[in-house]
Amino acid sequence: MKVAIVHDWLTTYGGAETFVELWLTMYPDADIFTLVYDKKKLKGHFENNRIHTSYIQKIPFATKIYRKLLKFMPKAFESFDLSGYDLVLCSSSSCAKGVIVPPHVPQIAYVHTPMRYAWDLYFDYRARSGRLTKFFMDKWMGDIRLWDYVSAQRIDTIVANSKYIARRIKKFWNRDSVVIYSPLNTKRFFDDPSVPRQDFFVAYSRFVPYKRLDIAVEAFRGSGKKLIVIGSGPEEKKLKELSGGDKNIVFAGRLPDEDLRRHLQQCRAMVFCAEEDFGLAPLEAQACGAPVIAFGRGGACETVIGEKTGVFFAEQNAESLKKALEHFETLHQNGVFDHDTIVRQAKSFSTQRFKREFAQIVEETKAKIQIKVES
């Protein structure tokens, strides 16, 4: 069976890219189609795979400015010729699901999210944009939304990574979807009972606005509690200024897997302030035995069990997080957070479970397409 994997872009190595690698363990001979590919930044990944890039790759500095080329992405993905394939799999949070696939070829889109900047987070992105970007957003976004909706109708089977995303798919595309949770990489994140817990909290992610690390920094500033912030990105300067020089707020930068894992194995809890589509970070923390203090909206509500493997805060602000921290301390002192229960929750999101469920969806979609062709 000749398989094509379509992915939005290959410019950094993150959760979406590990997902593509997971598919490649199921379909090792698959070809990859993507908007742009930065070989240097992805050194050690996808080097043995056939990668087809769009014409946007030829634009100077394309791997740096591609996000500003949203207007041209639909045409770029529709330009891929997928007529020679038996199965097309799309890993999409932007335009990858919009490829044109022959009627007799099953197309399955695993949707990490409908594009945020076109729909429910449009006004947030617009507010943070400069005058020129706002001009083009106002000019083009209506066409982008229309294409996004229309292209979603062409997909044979849509798989959502959480119930939260399934709701967004129904809201914006009026399509039903099947929920298959993304799996946890237990080779990168695992428990080590020999490592003693220490008196600090961890927050980690890319330093970008929607991750809301500012809430964690503001809540911990002046509290006397120690917070280690792991990661990097364009918000770094702003976050450091927000910390006010508090010595208990430590910016550790980007860390290799073994150091990040060790911090999660040692911390009292992991703090998660984003409204994520699914959010692997809370699962990674739980896999290392750490409870999670999370904003109570989005995918975290499906991966963290309140009052068992973590606690939630109701409003996305520092005051609400402070109250959650106090509640966490009370529960922690009462021995509510059982280590084995936390680790077991993470392990239930296994790779084996994902592969089994996704393989079943592939077979069901192929059968559905076959029936349509024969009829």
Salt bridges, closest charged atoms under 4 A:
GLU17 OE2 - HIS7 NE2 3.01
GLU21 OE2 - HIS45 ND1 2.72
ASP31 OD1 - ARG50 NE 2.52
ASP31 OD2 - HIS52 NE2 3.84
GLU78 OE2 - ARG154 NH2 3.25
ASP120 OD1 - ARG168 NH2 2.29
ASP138 OD2 - ARG126 NH2 2.84
ASP143 OD2 - LYS71 NZ 3.76
ASP148 OD1 - LYS97 NZ 2.84
ASP176 OD1 - LYS170 NZ 3.27
ASP191 OD1 - HIS339 NE2 2.93
ASP199 OD1 - ARG268 NE 3.52
ASP214 OD1 - ARG212 NE 2.98
GLU235 OE1 - LYS238 NZ 3.78
GLU236 OE2 - LYS240 NZ 3.04
ASP257 OD1 - ARG188 NH2 2.89
GLU275 OE1 - ARG297 NH1 3.56
GLU276 OE2 - LYS211 NZ 2.15
ASP277 OD2 - ARG116 NH2 2.56
GLU307 OE2 - HIS327 NE2 2.76
GLU319 OE2 - LYS322 NZ 3.34
GLU329 OE1 - ARG268 NH2 2.28
ASP340 OD1 - HIS339 ND1 3.44
GLU357 OE1 - ARG353 NH1 3.54
GLU363 OE2 - LYS366 NZ 3.57
